Amino acid sequence: MLLLHSGVCDRRMWEPQWATLTTSFRVVRPDLRGFGETPLPAERFSFAADIVELLDFLDIERAYIAGSSLGGRVALELASSAPERVERLILLCSALRGFPSTPDADAFEAAEEAMFESGDLDGAVELNVRTWLGPEADDATRELVRVMQRRAFEVQVTAEAGPEQPEMTDTPVEPANILVPTLVVSGGTDMDQFQAVAAHLAEAIPDAQHVPLDWAGHLPSLERPEAVTELIADFCTEA
């Protein structure tokens, strides 16, 4: 099982799931480029290609893929570009490149950009913690996201300050061509854009089921860890 983190976190977000899932699966939780302990070199890259390279290195032919937000987008790109490597997909409040924005999403992006331009990194961190964690998250969870988001900003700002910039390759995704069983999870208090993405994916992916979580924000695996761990495990072991 491969666990792909969100864009405000790193591999540490999966700690609540780790002990349970490792009793039934060989579990891998990488830091994507620009997050946690993985740097962001000034070169052209693809998250999906990175994952294929990782699976090859670990001699993993096929895997259950669970992705949160950005990790969900990477999981979709992997399923599109290397479908033979994917057994099942679990998409937790997934992002989808090119999906239409909403006024709320645009307002968040503008506020974050203004904080970056003014050098207010602390403010940008707090904006993300407020925006992406739902009401179920406790203080310890909020502090963990705060630490992970700050780390991601530090890595990415350092990369952007260099004379040459990293360049991400666009990996096309056509949901109708994704044929593996897919679990699409949405949060009832999440930003409207991500709820719309979930509804679209659940409709467009042929073998998808949609599980809306009324209590959840954008990071349900951190907000009610046990419930989401059970959801993942059950989906990956059902006939």
Secondary structure, DSSP 8 states (H G I E B T S, - for coil): -EEE--TT--GGGGHHHHHHHTTTS--B----TTBTTB---SSEE-HHHHHHHHHHHTT-S-EEEEEETHHHHHHHHHHHH-GGGEEEEEEES---TT----HHHHHHHHHHHHHHHTT-HHHHHHHHHHHH--TT--HHHHHHHHHHHHHHHHHHHHHHTSSS--EE------GGG--S-EEEEEETTS-HHHHHHHHHHHHHSTTEEEEEETT--S-HHHHSHHHHHHHHHHHHH--
